[in-house]
Amino acid sequence: MQADPEPPRARPFVPQFVRIEVPPEWLHEEACARPEYPKSSLRNEETGVTAIVMVVAPNGDLVRAGIKRTSGFAKLDEAALASLRTCKFRPGSIDGVPEQMTAVMQYVWSLDE
């Protein structure tokens, strides 16, 4: 009689170390002025979504910002960037330590508001 084969051994548990990344964010609603809809854009019924890529320093200051995806209308994009430059941010962090990080923010331009 043949002996049953030995069951496969379970691999030993090896902990994986995970970095916890938290992206930058606005401190609160009042810390960021809502962009003013440009009058010519309202008149022309221009709408769209402006996506802005931003770099936030470890102290929460905005280092730089630029258009990642245009709304299709320069005035809307410029208004979104101008407003973002007035914002105050909580810096991003890695494992609880503030770090300079890049984030993307979108502003939806809609006439329904």
Long-range contacts (C-beta under 8 A, 24 or more apart in sequence): 19-94, 19-95, 20-94, 20-95, 20-96, 21-92, 21-93, 21-94, 21-101, 22-92, 22-93, 22-94, 23-92, 23-101, 23-103, 24-54, 24-56, 24-60, 24-89, 24-90, 24-91, 24-92, 24-101, 24-103, 25-89, 25-90, 25-103, 26-87, 26-88, 26-89, 26-90, 27-60, 27-88, 27-89, 27-90, 31-87, 31-88, 31-89, 32-83, 32-84, 32-86, 32-87, 32-88, 33-83, 33-86, 33-87, 34-83, 35-79, 35-80, 35-82, 35-83, 35-107, 36-79, 36-83, 37-76, 37-79, 37-109, 38-75, 38-76, 38-78, 38-79, 40-75, 41-73, 41-75, 41-76, 41-79, 41-109, 42-111, 45-111, 46-71, 46-72, 46-73, 46-75, 46-76, 46-109, 47-71, 47-109, 47-110, 47-111, 48-72, 48-73, 48-76, 48-109, 49-106, 49-107, 49-108, 49-109, 50-76, 50-77, 50-80, 50-106, 50-107, 50-109, 51-104, 51-105, 51-106, 52-80, 52-81, 52-84, 52-104, 52-105, 52-106, 52-107, 53-102, 53-103, 53-104, 54-84, 54-102, 54-103, 54-104, 54-105, 55-100, 55-101, 55-102, 56-89, 56-91, 56-92, 56-100, 56-101, 56-102, 56-103, 57-91, 57-100, 58-91, 58-98, 58-99, 58-100, 59-91, 59-98, 60-88, 60-89, 60-90, 60-91, 60-98, 61-89, 62-87, 62-89, 63-100, 68-104, 71-109, 73-109, 76-109, 80-107, 80-109, 83-107
